[in-house]
Amino acid sequence: MGEKLLSKALEEMSRRRFLEAMGVTGLALAGLSLAAKKAAAAEPVAIGDLQQGEDVFAYIARVKGGFDQTHYQQVIGAANAFKEGDEAIGVNAKDEATRQNARALLASTKIKDLYDHPLLVDSVQKLVWSTTDQTQYAKVKEWTMSQLKEFLLTKSEAEIKGIMNGLTSDTIGCVPKLMT
């Protein structure tokens, strides 16, 4: 009887609600129940009008009065194509205009600024920093993400290999957001 009731409840639960419940459960088990409630209740990210040439960091400084790590993560998340997982953790774009604005901000952002502001600092990020080829990084650090995208789309494999070890995983992870 109990098994049938559980099965029926799961059939009627939406995918989004299931993801939220599982995310909340996982975070609660990790001792982060307050953060889980906040993430599940988060509003979609809205990015209004942009100023000419504005990048992610100039936008955040303008709307928040300075750097804000949470808003940074939300802006980067908003540049993604829609994913329910992003919605569940509160980094989804409110609408297509927000998604396009987030991508425009990201396209104008310099690689060095992404390097200086990782999305998450942990042991993996510290390893990435320690293994980033600084000579290759020096070649690309002043490039915008738009310039990197163009380089990747137009240059040879040999030329790409000449810079690839100078890019961090955060930078590489941002490229597909600009390809859609």
Secondary structure, 3 states (H helix, E strand, C coil): CHHHHHHHHHHHCCHHHHHHHHHHHHHHHCCCHHHHHHHHCCCCECCCCCCCCCCHHHHHHHHHCCCCHHHHHHHHHHCCCCCHHHHHHCCCECCHHHHHHHHHHHHCCEHHHHHHCCCCCCHHHHHHHHHCCHHHHHHHCCCEHHHHHHHHHHCCHHHHHCCHHHCCHHHHHHHHHHCC
